[in-house]
Amino acid sequence: MPASEWKQVVKQFLKETIMSESKPLVSIIVPIYNGEKVIKKCIESILNQDYQNFELLLMDDGSKDGSPAICDEYAASDSRVTVVHKANSGVSDTRNQAMAMAKGEYFQFLDADDWIVPEATKLLVRAMEENDVDLVVADFYRVVGENTSRKGSIDKSGVYTKLQFADCMMASPADYYYGVIWNKLFKGDIIRSNMMKMDKTLNWCEDFIFNMEYILHTENIYVLKVPIYYYVKTEGSLVSQGLNPANVVRMKLNVVEYYRAFYKNLLSETEYERRKTEINAFLIDYAHDDGAPGFLPSTKKLGTERSVSVQKTDKVNMWTTYYYLRKVMEREMANVSLQFKLSKKELRVITYLHMFGRIESKEELAEYVETSWPMIATIIEQLRLKGYVRLERGRPITATLTEKAGEIVRILDRTMQDMKNNLIESLSEEFRTFYEEFESIVNDKLALFSRR
């Protein structure tokens, strides 16, 4: 074999060896008990994530249906999937066993009858790493039958201290947003170093107790105002059991001491006494994010809640490439809009100003945003009031971005880079170089064509 070929063989061997031995960045944990009717949708939503550097731990908790065989099929076809078949011991002990064997830097949890959006893990990891925080908490979708409604208890994206986050929690402590673990991303080292576990003696609020203990070991928390998780209402929940308020209070009495101890750890003695009434209100609080009533405008038919739909085709040509690229960009832009509470047109104006720095042509901007110039002027004024653009003498044509818009711009740029990385991640180094050169040539050509 020629030396050049040997070099390639060794290079490929080293690459595969390094990849096989590198630990996954995210450990995704799914406890399963008799979930044969729902588990495929859950698993598929994980395996189809934009973010691919993960291990999936499917924890079969003594299922008596077809769930074990389904899990084994996925493990046989994807090396990232590990299946553990164990005697039934309950969801808390099952999660504990998974956390003990998890290799990831971060932990993400799902329930077997739920699923996540394709960009869920990517958005959680990005928020964690770019903001240097210890916990990420995201919005979610509540699914009830054919209806779904977006839920989230904190109004503004950004970094919160644990005290600020706990202050928000005091207003609605019974909300799923705070109590569950599946809308969050945790640091594995915090869980390992503090030997944290779910309390397997409890069958209610064990997630909430785990979350409170975890928060005590954090410094900062990132609130992500993007719904990433679909939580399905199933039989066996408190609501479906028809528990009356008195029964709920009795169950809460088993948890309230943990809740009080949490605030005693965070607050000074004087502050705790001052806010004791607020803290004890946990006993009569109820989940405000539990339902998806059809008569509310915020409730959507399941499948229409996300603004970007995609039609599949087997054709491969420039038209389909443009179509799919546009759809991916629309999806990513929709997430940025949600995060910063911007309309689609507001974000397009910001994107345009980011690309070109200033407005060269009213007509060109109006065409890009797909509206009239008078409407553009109104949008620019709205952005000025929000602090994202500045004007000279109040004239919309002079709009430029402010420093406050920098966070949006940074996420837009990161989003585009992520899209590119997803496209080229499986290419060899030689093909990546070729792609970079090809992309540059195509951009120049397209710019030339557009000016003709």
C-alpha positions as CSV (number, residue, x, y, z in Angstrom):
1,M,0.0,0.0,0.0
2,P,1.4,3.4,-0.9
3,A,2.5,5.7,1.9
4,S,-0.2,8.2,1.1
5,E,-2.9,5.6,1.4
6,W,-1.4,4.4,4.7
7,K,-1.6,7.9,6.0
8,Q,-5.2,8.2,5.1
9,V,-6.0,4.9,6.8
10,V,-4.2,5.9,10.0
11,K,-5.9,9.3,9.9
12,Q,-9.3,7.8,9.6
13,F,-8.6,5.2,12.4
14,L,-7.5,7.9,14.8
15,K,-10.6,10.0,13.9
16,E,-12.9,7.1,14.6
17,T,-11.1,6.1,17.8
18,I,-11.2,9.7,19.2
19,M,-14.9,10.0,18.3
20,S,-15.8,6.6,19.9
21,E,-13.9,7.4,23.1
22,S,-15.1,11.0,23.6
23,K,-17.8,11.4,26.2
24,P,-21.2,12.6,25.1
25,L,-21.9,16.2,26.0
26,V,-25.5,15.6,26.9
27,S,-27.0,12.5,28.6
28,I,-30.7,12.3,27.8
29,I,-32.7,10.2,30.3
30,V,-36.1,8.6,29.6
31,P,-37.7,6.3,32.1
32,I,-40.2,4.0,30.5
33,Y,-43.0,1.8,31.9
34,N,-45.5,0.2,29.6
35,G,-45.1,2.9,27.0
36,E,-45.4,1.0,23.7
37,K,-48.1,3.3,22.3
38,V,-46.1,6.5,22.8
39,I,-42.4,5.7,23.1
40,K,-41.5,5.8,19.4
41,K,-42.6,9.4,19.0
42,C,-40.5,10.3,22.1
43,I,-37.4,8.5,20.9
44,E,-37.7,9.8,17.3
45,S,-37.9,13.4,18.5
46,I,-34.6,12.8,20.4
47,L,-32.7,11.1,17.6
48,N,-33.8,13.8,15.1
49,Q,-32.4,16.6,17.2
50,D,-30.3,19.3,15.4
51,Y,-27.8,18.7,18.2
52,Q,-26.3,15.3,17.9
53,N,-23.6,15.0,20.6
54,F,-25.6,13.0,23.1
55,E,-26.2,9.6,24.6
56,L,-29.8,8.4,25.1
57,L,-30.5,6.3,28.1
58,L,-33.8,4.4,27.7
59,M,-34.6,3.0,31.2
60,D,-37.1,0.2,31.0
61,D,-38.7,0.0,34.4
62,G,-40.0,-3.5,34.3
63,S,-42.5,-2.9,31.4
64,K,-44.9,-5.7,30.7
65,D,-45.9,-4.6,27.1
66,G,-43.9,-4.2,23.9
67,S,-41.8,-1.3,25.2
68,P,-38.6,-3.3,25.8
69,A,-38.5,-4.7,22.3
70,I,-39.1,-1.2,20.8
71,C,-36.2,0.2,22.8
72,D,-33.9,-2.7,21.8
73,E,-34.6,-2.0,18.1
74,Y,-33.5,1.6,18.5
75,A,-30.3,0.5,20.4
76,A,-29.5,-2.0,17.6
77,S,-29.6,0.7,14.9
78,D,-28.0,3.7,16.8
79,S,-24.9,3.5,18.9
80,R,-25.9,6.5,20.9
81,V,-28.8,4.6,22.4
82,T,-28.3,2.5,25.6
83,V,-31.2,0.4,27.0
84,V,-31.4,-0.8,30.6
85,H,-33.9,-3.4,31.5
86,K,-34.6,-3.4,35.2
87,A,-37.1,-4.6,37.8
88,N,-39.9,-2.1,38.4
89,S,-38.8,0.3,41.2
90,G,-40.6,3.6,40.2
91,V,-39.7,6.6,38.2
92,S,-37.4,8.3,40.9
93,D,-35.2,5.2,41.5
94,T,-35.1,4.7,37.7
95,R,-33.8,8.2,37.1
96,N,-31.3,7.8,39.9
97,Q,-29.9,4.7,38.3
98,A,-29.7,6.5,35.0
99,M,-27.9,9.5,36.5
100,A,-25.4,7.1,38.2
101,M,-24.4,5.7,34.8
102,A,-24.7,8.8,32.7
103,K,-21.5,10.0,31.1
104,G,-22.6,13.5,29.9
105,E,-21.5,16.9,31.0
106,Y,-25.2,17.9,31.0
107,F,-28.4,16.0,31.9
108,Q,-31.7,16.3,30.0
109,F,-34.9,14.5,31.0
110,L,-38.0,13.4,29.1
111,D,-41.1,11.4,30.1
112,A,-41.9,8.5,27.7
113,D,-45.3,9.9,26.6
114,D,-43.8,13.4,25.7
115,W,-41.6,14.7,22.9
116,I,-39.3,17.7,22.1
117,V,-38.9,20.1,19.2
118,P,-35.9,19.4,16.9
119,E,-33.9,22.4,18.2
120,A,-34.5,21.7,21.9
121,T,-31.2,20.3,23.0
122,K,-29.3,22.7,20.8
123,L,-31.0,25.7,22.4
124,L,-30.6,24.4,25.9
125,V,-26.8,23.7,25.5
126,R,-26.3,27.1,23.7
127,A,-28.0,29.0,26.5
128,M,-26.0,27.1,29.2
129,E,-22.6,27.6,27.5
130,E,-22.9,31.1,26.1
131,N,-24.3,32.6,29.3
132,D,-22.0,30.6,31.7
133,V,-24.9,29.5,33.9
134,D,-25.6,26.4,36.0
135,L,-29.2,25.7,35.0
136,V,-31.4,26.5,31.9
137,V,-35.2,26.6,32.2
138,A,-37.4,26.8,29.1
139,D,-41.0,27.3,28.2
140,F,-43.1,24.3,27.1
141,Y,-46.3,23.2,25.3
142,R,-49.1,21.7,27.3
143,V,-51.0,19.1,25.3
144,V,-54.5,18.1,26.2
145,G,-56.2,15.9,23.6
146,E,-56.0,17.8,20.3
147,N,-55.2,21.1,21.9
148,T,-51.9,22.7,22.9
149,S,-51.0,25.9,24.7
150,R,-47.6,27.5,25.3
151,K,-46.6,27.8,29.0
152,G,-44.0,29.7,30.9
153,S,-44.1,31.5,34.2
154,I,-41.3,34.1,33.7
155,D,-41.8,36.8,31.1
156,K,-38.3,37.8,30.1
157,S,-35.4,35.8,28.7
158,G,-32.0,36.3,30.4
159,V,-29.7,35.4,33.2
160,Y,-31.2,35.4,36.8
161,T,-29.4,34.9,40.0
162,K,-30.8,32.0,42.1
163,L,-32.3,34.5,44.4
164,Q,-34.1,36.3,41.6
165,F,-35.3,33.0,40.2
166,A,-36.5,31.9,43.6
167,D,-38.3,35.2,43.9
168,C,-40.2,34.5,40.7
169,M,-41.0,31.0,41.8
170,M,-42.6,32.3,45.0
171,A,-45.3,33.9,42.9
172,S,-46.4,30.6,41.4
173,P,-44.6,27.7,43.1
174,A,-47.1,25.0,42.0
175,D,-46.5,25.7,38.3
176,Y,-45.2,22.8,36.3
177,Y,-42.6,25.3,35.0
178,Y,-40.8,25.2,38.4
179,G,-41.7,21.7,39.6
180,V,-40.8,19.4,36.7
181,I,-37.3,18.5,35.4
182,W,-38.1,18.0,31.7
183,N,-38.0,21.7,30.7
184,K,-34.5,22.1,32.2
185,L,-30.9,21.4,31.5
186,F,-28.7,20.4,34.4
187,K,-24.9,20.2,34.9
188,G,-23.8,16.7,35.6
189,D,-20.9,17.8,37.8
190,I,-23.3,19.7,40.2
191,I,-25.4,16.5,40.6
192,R,-22.4,14.2,41.0
193,S,-20.4,16.4,43.4
194,N,-23.4,16.9,45.7
195,M,-24.5,13.3,45.3
196,M,-28.0,14.4,44.4
197,K,-30.8,11.9,43.9
198,M,-34.5,11.8,43.5
199,D,-36.3,10.9,46.7
200,K,-37.8,7.5,45.8
201,T,-40.0,7.5,49.0
202,L,-42.2,10.2,47.5
203,N,-44.7,9.8,44.7
204,W,-45.6,13.5,44.3
205,C,-43.4,16.6,43.9
206,E,-40.1,14.6,43.9
207,D,-39.1,16.5,40.8
208,F,-39.7,19.8,42.6
209,I,-37.7,18.8,45.6
210,F,-34.8,17.8,43.4
211,N,-35.0,21.1,41.6
212,M,-34.9,23.1,44.8
213,E,-31.9,21.2,46.1
214,Y,-30.2,21.7,42.7
215,I,-30.9,25.5,42.7
216,L,-29.2,25.8,46.1
217,H,-26.0,24.7,44.4
218,T,-26.2,27.2,41.5
219,E,-25.1,30.7,41.0
220,N,-27.0,31.8,37.9
221,I,-29.9,30.5,35.9
222,Y,-30.9,31.2,32.3
223,V,-34.5,31.6,31.4
224,L,-35.1,30.6,27.8
225,K,-38.3,32.0,26.4
226,V,-38.7,29.3,23.7
227,P,-41.1,26.4,24.1
228,I,-39.1,23.2,23.5
229,Y,-41.1,20.4,25.1
230,Y,-44.5,18.8,24.6
231,Y,-46.0,17.7,27.9
232,V,-49.0,15.4,27.4
233,K,-51.8,15.2,29.9
234,T,-52.3,11.5,30.8
235,E,-54.4,9.4,33.1
236,G,-53.0,9.3,36.6
237,S,-52.2,13.0,37.0
238,L,-53.6,14.8,40.0
239,V,-56.2,16.5,37.9
240,S,-57.4,13.3,36.2
241,Q,-57.6,11.7,39.7
242,G,-60.1,14.3,40.7
243,L,-58.4,15.2,43.9
244,N,-60.2,17.9,45.9
245,P,-58.3,20.9,47.4
246,A,-58.2,19.3,50.8
247,N,-56.4,16.2,49.5
248,V,-54.0,18.4,47.6
249,V,-53.1,20.3,50.7
250,R,-52.6,17.0,52.6
251,M,-50.1,15.9,50.0
252,K,-48.4,19.3,50.0
253,L,-47.8,19.0,53.8
254,N,-45.3,16.3,52.9
255,V,-43.4,18.7,50.7
256,V,-43.9,22.1,52.4
257,E,-41.0,21.6,54.9
258,Y,-38.6,21.1,51.9
259,Y,-40.0,24.3,50.4
260,R,-39.6,26.3,53.6
261,A,-36.1,25.0,54.1
262,F,-35.2,26.1,50.6
263,Y,-36.1,29.7,51.3
264,K,-34.5,29.6,54.7
265,N,-31.2,28.7,52.9
266,L,-31.6,31.5,50.5
267,L,-33.0,34.4,52.6
268,S,-31.7,36.1,55.7
269,E,-33.7,35.3,58.9
270,T,-35.2,38.7,58.8
271,E,-36.2,38.5,55.2
272,Y,-37.6,35.0,55.7
273,E,-39.9,36.1,58.6
274,R,-41.0,39.2,56.5
275,R,-42.0,36.9,53.6
276,K,-43.3,34.0,55.6
277,T,-46.9,34.5,54.5
278,E,-45.9,34.5,50.8
279,I,-43.9,31.3,51.4
280,N,-46.7,29.5,53.2
281,A,-49.1,30.4,50.3
282,F,-47.6,27.4,48.6
283,L,-50.1,25.3,50.5
284,I,-53.1,26.8,48.6
285,D,-51.4,27.6,45.3
286,Y,-52.3,25.5,42.2
287,A,-50.7,25.0,38.8
288,H,-51.6,27.9,36.5
289,D,-50.0,26.2,33.5
290,D,-51.9,22.9,33.7
291,G,-54.5,23.2,31.0
292,A,-55.1,24.1,27.3
293,P,-58.8,25.2,27.2
294,G,-60.1,25.5,23.7
295,F,-61.9,28.8,24.3
296,L,-58.7,30.8,24.9
297,P,-56.9,32.4,21.9
298,S,-53.5,31.1,23.2
299,T,-54.8,27.5,22.7
300,K,-54.0,26.0,19.3
301,K,-54.9,22.8,17.5
302,L,-51.9,20.5,17.9
303,G,-49.8,20.8,14.8
304,T,-50.5,24.5,14.2
305,E,-48.7,25.9,17.3
306,R,-45.4,26.3,15.4
307,S,-45.5,28.8,12.7
308,V,-43.3,26.9,10.2
309,S,-44.6,23.9,8.3
310,V,-42.6,21.9,5.8
311,Q,-43.7,19.9,2.8
312,K,-41.5,16.9,2.0
313,T,-40.4,16.0,-1.5
314,D,-38.0,13.4,-3.1
315,K,-36.9,15.9,-5.7
316,V,-33.3,17.3,-5.4
317,N,-32.6,20.5,-7.3
318,M,-32.0,24.2,-6.7
319,W,-35.6,24.9,-6.0
320,T,-35.9,22.3,-3.3
321,T,-32.6,23.4,-1.8
322,Y,-33.8,27.0,-1.6
323,Y,-37.1,25.8,-0.2
324,Y,-35.6,23.8,2.6
325,L,-33.0,26.4,3.4
326,R,-35.7,29.0,3.7
327,K,-37.8,26.8,6.0
328,V,-34.9,26.1,8.3
329,M,-34.1,29.8,8.5
330,E,-37.8,30.6,9.2
331,R,-37.8,28.0,12.0
332,E,-34.7,29.5,13.6
333,M,-35.9,33.0,13.2
334,A,-39.2,32.1,14.8
335,N,-37.3,30.9,17.9
336,V,-35.4,34.2,18.1
337,S,-38.7,36.0,17.8
338,L,-40.2,34.0,20.7
339,Q,-37.2,34.6,22.8
340,F,-37.2,38.4,22.5
341,K,-40.9,38.9,22.0
342,L,-40.5,40.3,18.6
343,S,-42.8,40.0,15.6
344,K,-41.6,38.4,12.4
345,K,-41.4,41.8,10.7
346,E,-39.5,43.4,13.6
347,L,-36.9,40.7,13.5
348,R,-36.5,41.1,9.7
349,V,-35.8,44.8,10.2
350,I,-33.2,44.0,12.8
351,T,-31.7,41.3,10.5
352,Y,-31.6,43.8,7.6
353,L,-29.8,46.5,9.7
354,H,-27.4,43.8,10.9
355,M,-26.5,42.8,7.4
356,F,-26.1,46.3,5.9
357,G,-25.7,48.6,8.9
358,R,-28.1,51.2,7.5
359,I,-31.1,51.6,5.2
360,E,-29.9,52.4,1.7
361,S,-33.3,52.0,0.1
362,K,-36.8,52.2,1.5
363,E,-38.1,50.1,-1.4
364,E,-35.5,47.4,-0.9
365,L,-36.2,47.1,2.9
366,A,-40.0,47.1,2.3
367,E,-39.5,44.2,-0.2
368,Y,-37.3,42.3,2.3
369,V,-39.8,42.7,5.2
370,E,-42.7,42.1,2.8
371,T,-44.7,45.1,3.8
372,S,-45.1,48.8,2.8
373,W,-42.7,51.6,3.8
374,P,-45.3,53.4,6.0
375,M,-45.7,50.1,8.0
376,I,-41.8,49.8,8.1
377,A,-41.7,53.2,9.7
378,T,-44.2,52.1,12.3
379,I,-42.1,49.0,13.0
380,I,-38.9,51.0,13.3
381,E,-40.6,53.3,15.9
382,Q,-41.7,50.2,17.9
383,L,-38.1,49.0,17.8
384,R,-36.9,52.4,19.0
385,L,-39.3,52.3,21.9
386,K,-38.0,48.8,22.8
387,G,-34.4,50.2,22.7
388,Y,-33.2,48.2,19.7
389,V,-32.7,51.0,17.2
390,R,-31.7,54.7,17.3
391,L,-32.8,57.4,14.9
392,E,-31.5,60.8,13.9
393,R,-34.0,63.6,14.4
394,G,-36.8,60.9,14.6
395,R,-36.4,59.9,10.9
396,P,-37.0,56.2,10.3
397,I,-34.6,56.1,7.3
398,T,-31.7,56.8,9.6
399,A,-32.3,53.8,11.8
400,T,-29.3,51.9,13.1
401,L,-29.0,49.2,15.7
402,T,-28.2,50.0,19.4
403,E,-26.0,48.0,21.8
404,K,-29.1,46.5,23.3
405,A,-29.7,44.8,19.9
406,G,-26.3,43.1,20.2
407,E,-27.7,40.1,22.1
408,I,-30.2,39.5,19.3
409,V,-27.5,39.9,16.6
410,R,-25.2,37.5,18.5
411,I,-27.9,34.8,18.6
412,L,-28.8,35.4,14.9
413,D,-25.1,34.9,13.9
414,R,-24.8,31.9,16.1
415,T,-28.0,30.4,14.6
416,M,-26.6,30.8,11.1
417,Q,-23.3,29.2,12.2
418,D,-25.2,26.3,13.7
419,M,-27.1,25.8,10.5
420,K,-23.9,25.7,8.6
421,N,-22.2,23.3,11.1
422,N,-25.2,20.9,10.8
423,L,-24.7,20.9,7.0
424,I,-21.0,20.1,7.0
425,E,-20.4,18.2,10.3
426,S,-20.3,14.8,8.5
427,L,-17.9,16.0,5.8
428,S,-14.2,15.2,5.7
429,E,-11.7,18.1,6.1
430,E,-11.0,18.1,2.4
431,F,-14.7,18.4,1.5
432,R,-15.2,21.1,4.2
433,T,-12.5,23.2,2.5
434,F,-14.1,22.6,-0.8
435,Y,-17.5,23.6,0.6
436,E,-16.1,26.9,2.0
437,E,-14.6,27.8,-1.4
438,F,-17.8,26.7,-3.2
439,E,-19.9,28.8,-0.9
440,S,-17.8,31.9,-1.5
441,I,-18.0,31.5,-5.3
442,V,-21.8,30.9,-5.2
443,N,-22.3,34.0,-2.9
444,D,-20.4,36.2,-5.4
445,K,-22.3,34.8,-8.3
446,L,-25.7,35.2,-6.7
447,A,-24.8,38.8,-5.7
448,L,-23.8,39.4,-9.3
449,F,-27.0,37.9,-10.7
450,S,-29.2,39.9,-8.3
451,R,-27.7,43.2,-9.6
452,R,-28.5,42.4,-13.2
